Amino acid sequence: MLSKSLTATENYLSDSSWYALYTRHQHEKMVDQVLTNKGFNTFLPLYATTHNWKDRTKSLTLPLFPCYVFLKGGIERRLQILTTPGIYGLVSSAGQPAAIPDIEIEAIRRVVESGARVEAHPYLKCGNWVRVKNGPLTGIEGILVRKKNISRLVLSVEILGTAAAIEVAALQVEAINTPRDRDARTGADGRSRHSGPSGAFVSA
């Protein structure tokens, strides 16, 4: 029993996985700042938008994934995390904090840092998978959707059942197999799969 506890502690101490924190509405920026001040490695992707009121127009910077802040490692300090004002809990699966694949976080980070116009988008379970073949986003994969002659690349965070989208030129992308088809062909990819929010919950 003690050896299992020690092993779990060692795993947490060496953990560099990404996790998601579920926060109160409109508390994402505060949570991100407080955790950063505590020494945690966080990521809060934001996007610029414009809201129009009757008497004025205002430019806003909003969370790309409302009510979520991403956290890299640090789970061994869970008490410090969960006692932070504005946090409801860690997104978990099967009773354990649910790790988010690095490739999903890296794709979102590159898109946000590229300066491309990005916005929240409904989560897609299936569609035409493509890969960006040139430009600053080369190598990023997602689902291609078209609406009114505009092509968008949808990037998903599977465990959360959320997504973001950027506009791309059709000539910038090439068709690829879906991740699951590639996994089935190669045998395994070394990580578990989740179906989205139906397989995840928030643990305090």
Stockholm file with secondary structure:
# STOCKHOLM 1.0

chainA/1-204         MLSKSLTATENYLSDSSWYALYTRHQHEKMVDQVLTNKGFNTFLPLYATTHNWKDRTKSLTLPLFPCYVFLKGGIERRLQILTTPGIYGLVSSAGQPAAIPDIEIEAIRRVVESGARVEAHPYLKCGNWVRVKNGPLTGIEGILVRKKNISRLVLSVEILGTAAAIEVAALQVEAINTPRDRDARTGADGRSRHSGPSGAFVSA
#=GR chainA/1-204 SS CHHHHHHHHHHHHTCCCEEEEEECTTCHHHHHHHHHHTTCEEECCEEEEEEECSSCEEEEEEESSTTEEEEESCGGGHHHHHTSTTEEEEEEETTEECCBCHHHHHHHHHHHHHTCCEEEECCCSSCEEEEECSSTTTTCEEEEEEETTEEEEEEEEGGGTEEEEEEECGGGEEECCCHHHHHHHHSCCSSCCCCSGGGCEEEC
#=GC SS_cons         CHHHHHHHHHHHHTCCCEEEEEECTTCHHHHHHHHHHTTCEEECCEEEEEEECSSCEEEEEEESSTTEEEEESCGGGHHHHHTSTTEEEEEEETTEECCBCHHHHHHHHHHHHHTCCEEEECCCSSCEEEEECSSTTTTCEEEEEEETTEEEEEEEEGGGTEEEEEEECGGGEEECCCHHHHHHHHSCCSSCCCCSGGGCEEEC
//
